[in-house]
């Protein structure tokens, strides 16, 4: 239950610690997503695996790890109220599955840079949704959103000829990826108020994996004859690009407001670009370094803006 009465100094210290823990959890999730993007890009580009096949296998691997672990260590986490089945179905379809499909479609049609930029418009959409409901952001949060958008734009570079030739529908799908990500962050917060992160992860992954299995049946993937090294990459992507970072993200989201979590998650493209520079030899231009600095500044602003509020509520419910 939520406590009433004045907030004491001890409450404030506890809230600050909760918020700080949440920020580090979101940053860790972004680090896993950013570094694993280099491996995913290698699988798409050099091993010629269809993106949706990788999406499906990532989810299946995550389920094969998470499901048995919950059954053995915390079987109660697999129990959900029948009244919440619709919630998990909506979050799995319009959150997890929609994010992945729109994001990878945008990569194919507009390129990686614009796909990242469009998806990370999500924090601004979260803030605008709050404004529409009468909740105005702090100045630091608003400035953080602006810095995140500009920084990501500088980081991912120019649009290129591929985007110039794109249709209006392709751009619409790109913007839809931002809407899906914003929905995922905000709507996940409801489930995390009632269930543990691993419960929400398991059932939303199950819904999304079921959808993609209907699109690309498992026997078709097996018939493709992927070698052992490629299956090892699928395993790594399932664990380190899906299960682990989503678990960290949800644990952080329980302690932070959605807008702050979304802004901190924009560290993902920074880490992805730095990872590509380190492991693939792709150098950074001066404007990219400036973009990285702006995203880092956005993260710091989000950390000192509204984060404490979300942590305080999470601890007291």
PATOR-57895 format. One line per field, with one value per residue (C-alpha): residue in one letter; z, x, y. Coordinates in steps of 0.2 Angstrom, whole numbers. Last residue first. Layout:
BEGIN
resn	(A, ...);
up	(Z, ...);
east	(X, ...);
north	(Y, ...);
This chain:
BEGIN
resn	(X, X, X, X, X, X, X, X, X, X, X, X, X, X, X, X, X, X, X, X, X, X, X, X, X, X, X, X, X, X, X, X, X, X, X, X, X, X, X, X, X, X, X, X, X, X, X, X, X, X, X, X, X, X, X, X, X, X, X, X, X, X, X, X, X, X, X, X, X, X, X, X, X, X, X, X, X, X, X, X, X, X, X, X, X, X, X, X, X, X, X, X, X, X, X, X, X, X, X, X, X, X, X, X, X, X, X, X, X, X, X, X, X, X, X, X, X, X, X, X, X, X, X, X, X, X, X, X, X, X, X, X, X, X, X, X, X, X, X, X, X, X, X, X, X, X, X, X, X, X, X, X, X, X, X, X, X, X, X, X, X, X, X, X, X, X, X, X, X, X, X, X, X, X, X, X, X, X, X, X, X, X, X, X, X, X, X, X, X, X, X, X, X, X, X, X, X, X, X, X, X, X, X, X, X, X, X, X, X, X, X, X, X, X, X, X, X, X, X, X, X, X, X, X, X, X, X, X, X, X, X, X, X, X, X, X, X, X, X, X, X, X, X, X, X, X, X, X, X, X, X, X, X, X, X, X, X, X, X, X, X, X, X, X, X, X, X, X, X, X, X, X, X, X, X, X, X, X, X, X, X, X, X, X, X, X, X, X, X, X, X, X, X, X, X, X, X, X, X, X, X, X, X, X, X, X, X, X, X, X, X, X, X, X, X, X, X);
up	(-17, -8, -17, -34, -29, -23, -38, -50, -41, -41, -59, -63, -68, -61, -71, -86, -87, -85, -99, -110, -107, -113, -128, -132, -130, -142, -154, -153, -156, -171, -177, -176, -187, -179, -186, -191, -187, -185, -166, -159, -171, -171, -152, -152, -164, -154, -137, -143, -152, -135, -124, -130, -116, -103, -112, -112, -94, -89, -99, -92, -74, -65, -52, -61, -77, -70, -67, -84, -93, -84, -89, -107, -107, -101, -111, -128, -135, -122, -121, -138, -147, -140, -144, -162, -163, -157, -170, -183, -178, -178, -196, -203, -213, -219, -216, -197, -201, -212, -198, -186, -196, -202, -201, -188, -178, -178, -170, -157, -153, -149, -138, -129, -127, -119, -107, -102, -100, -89, -78, -77, -73, -57, -58, -52, -54, -68, -78, -78, -82, -97, -105, -104, -111, -124, -130, -132, -142, -153, -156, -161, -172, -180, -185, -196, -203, -208, -217, -227, -231, -238, -250, -249, -263, -252, -238, -249, -255, -239, -222, -214, -198, -184, -171, -176, -176, -160, -152, -158, -152, -135, -132, -135, -124, -110, -112, -108, -94, -86, -88, -78, -88, -88, -82, -89, -98, -115, -106, -101, -119, -125, -113, -119, -137, -134, -126, -142, -154, -152, -165, -178, -175, -174, -190, -198, -195, -199, -217, -224, -231, -223, -207, -206, -209, -195, -183, -188, -185, -169, -160, -166, -159, -142, -139, -150, -150, -133, -124, -131, -127, -110, -105, -113, -101, -86, -81, -81, -67, -69, -63, -71, -57, -44, -52, -45, -46, -56, -67, -68, -75, -87, -95, -95, -105, -118, -119, -122, -136, -144, -143, -151, -164, -170, -171, -181, -193, -195, -200, -214, -212, -225, -215, -219, -218, -207, -195, -194, -190, -176, -169, -170, -162, -147, -141, -141, -134, -120, -116, -117, -104, -92, -94, -89, -74, -69, -70, -59, -46, -45, -43, -29, -20, -22, -15, 0, 3, 1, 13, 26, 25, 29, 17, 26, 28, 18, 13, -3, 0);
east	(18, 30, 46, 39, 32, 48, 58, 46, 48, 66, 68, 60, 75, 92, 94, 85, 97, 112, 105, 102, 120, 126, 115, 123, 141, 137, 130, 146, 157, 146, 149, 168, 167, 169, 179, 172, 185, 173, 176, 180, 171, 156, 156, 157, 142, 132, 136, 130, 115, 110, 113, 95, 89, 93, 79, 66, 69, 67, 51, 44, 46, 59, 61, 50, 58, 75, 70, 61, 77, 88, 77, 75, 94, 97, 83, 85, 103, 113, 103, 94, 108, 121, 111, 108, 127, 130, 117, 128, 143, 134, 129, 112, 103, 88, 77, 78, 71, 57, 53, 51, 37, 40, 25, 16, 32, 33, 16, 20, 37, 28, 15, 28, 40, 26, 22, 40, 45, 30, 33, 52, 49, 38, 20, 7, 15, 26, 11, 6, 24, 24, 11, 22, 38, 29, 18, 33, 42, 27, 25, 43, 42, 27, 37, 48, 32, 25, 42, 41, 23, 28, 39, 58, 69, 77, 79, 91, 100, 107, 99, 114, 123, 118, 126, 121, 102, 105, 112, 98, 84, 93, 96, 78, 72, 84, 79, 61, 67, 77, 63, 51, 38, 20, 7, -10, -15, -10, 7, 10, 7, 19, 32, 30, 31, 47, 55, 49, 58, 72, 63, 65, 84, 88, 79, 86, 104, 101, 94, 77, 69, 78, 81, 63, 57, 68, 61, 43, 44, 54, 44, 27, 31, 37, 24, 8, 8, 16, 9, -9, -8, -1, -15, -28, -22, -23, -41, -36, -24, -6, 4, 22, 30, 24, 35, 50, 66, 63, 48, 56, 73, 64, 54, 68, 81, 70, 60, 75, 80, 63, 63, 80, 75, 60, 69, 84, 71, 63, 80, 83, 100, 113, 128, 138, 125, 111, 122, 136, 122, 116, 134, 137, 119, 125, 136, 121, 108, 119, 125, 107, 102, 116, 110, 93, 99, 111, 97, 85, 99, 100, 81, 81, 95, 87, 71, 79, 88, 72, 62, 76, 75, 56, 41, 26, 11, 3, 10, 5, 0);
north	(0, 10, 6, 9, 26, 32, 26, 35, 51, 50, 49, 66, 76, 71, 55, 63, 77, 65, 54, 69, 74, 57, 59, 76, 69, 55, 67, 78, 62, 59, 76, 74, 58, 41, 27, 10, -3, -17, -21, -4, 7, -4, -5, 14, 16, 3, 11, 28, 20, 11, 27, 32, 20, 34, 44, 30, 27, 45, 46, 30, 36, 26, 11, -2, 3, -2, -20, -20, -14, -26, -41, -34, -33, -51, -60, -51, -46, -56, -72, -74, -65, -77, -92, -86, -83, -101, -107, -98, -107, -124, -122, -116, -129, -119, -134, -130, -112, -119, -132, -118, -110, -92, -81, -92, -94, -75, -73, -87, -79, -62, -70, -81, -66, -56, -70, -73, -55, -50, -64, -61, -42, -48, -44, -31, -14, -22, -25, -6, 0, -11, 0, 15, 7, -3, 11, 22, 8, 5, 24, 25, 10, 18, 33, 21, 12, 29, 33, 17, 21, 38, 29, 28, 35, 49, 36, 25, 40, 44, 49, 57, 52, 40, 50, 67, 62, 53, 69, 80, 68, 65, 83, 88, 74, 80, 98, 92, 82, 96, 108, 97, 88, 93, 80, 86, 70, 77, 83, 65, 59, 72, 66, 48, 54, 63, 47, 37, 48, 35, 24, 37, 40, 21, 17, 33, 26, 8, 11, 18, 2, -13, -4, 2, -15, -21, -8, -10, -29, -28, -15, -22, -40, -33, -20, -21, -40, -45, -30, -33, -52, -49, -37, -49, -62, -51, -56, -74, -69, -74, -89, -92, -82, -95, -108, -98, -109, -124, -118, -101, -107, -119, -104, -92, -102, -109, -93, -82, -95, -94, -75, -73, -86, -77, -60, -69, -76, -59, -52, -64, -73, -68, -73, -57, -44, -50, -60, -47, -33, -44, -46, -27, -24, -35, -21, -8, -20, -25, -8, -1, -14, -9, 9, 4, -5, 9, 22, 10, 8, 27, 29, 17, 25, 42, 35, 28, 45, 54, 42, 44, 63, 61, 62, 68, 57, 43, 26, 18, 0);
